[in-house]
Amino acid sequence: MKLTVACGARRYRQIVRPKSRVGVAVIVKVQDIKGLLARGRIEPDAVFPELRKLAASDQWQTREVAATALVEIGKRHPAAVLHEARWWAKDRDANVRRAASEGLRGIVKIDPQAVRPVLETLRADPELYVKKSVANVLRNASGKHPDFVLGVCRQWARSSNPHTRWIVKDGLRKLKGSRPREVTAVLGSVGGSA
C-alpha cells in the first residue's frame, strides 16, 4: 500500500505496511517516512503539520515514528522542535501531547533546561500515556543531568496534583541507585498516593 504525505510543495510517496484491519495503513518505522524526515532535517517547520497528523494516529506504531522523527529533527534543529513541542503539549489529543514529550528525548540529554517549559506544561497531564513519557524524559536526563532531574522533582513533589506526584515517583527510578538519599528525601516529600 502507498501513502502520499504532503510536505510543502512536494509530495513524498512512502510504502507502508497494512495493519490487520482492512484499509488502515500503519507506518511502522522511520524509514517509512524517509523523504519527510529528510525534508524535516532541512526545513523542520515544513514537516511539522504532517508529523502532527502522524502523532495523532490511532495506530501506536505510527505515533512512535512521529516521535522518533521529532528526535531526529531535534538533532539538527533543537530550537524548532522545542517551539513545536510547546504547541503540541497543549493539544487536546493525548497522543500529540505524548509526542511532544517523546520528541524531547535527545534534546534533554544535551540541554535539559531548554525542555523544561514543555515538561511544565505536561506535568499535571491526567493521561497515563503522557505521564509515562514525561517521566521517561526525566529518566533520560538522569544520566548526564541528575541535579536537573532532582531539582525538577523536588519542586514538583510539593504539588498536590496526583498526576504530578506520579511523574515524580516514576521519573526518579533511575536515580535510586546513584543518589539514594536525595531520591528518598524527594519521595518522602511527595506524600499521598499517586
Secondary structure, DSSP 8 states (H G I E B T S, - for coil): -EEEEEETTEEEEEE-EE-SSTT-EE--SGGGGHHHHHHHHH-HHHHHHHHHHHHT-SSHHHHHHHHHHHHHHHHH-HHHHHHHHHHHTT-S-HHHHHHHHHTTHHHHHH-HHHHHHHHHHHTT---HHHHHHHHHHHHHHHTT-HHHHHHHHHHHHT---HHHHHHHHHHTGGGTTTSHHHHHHHHHHH-S--
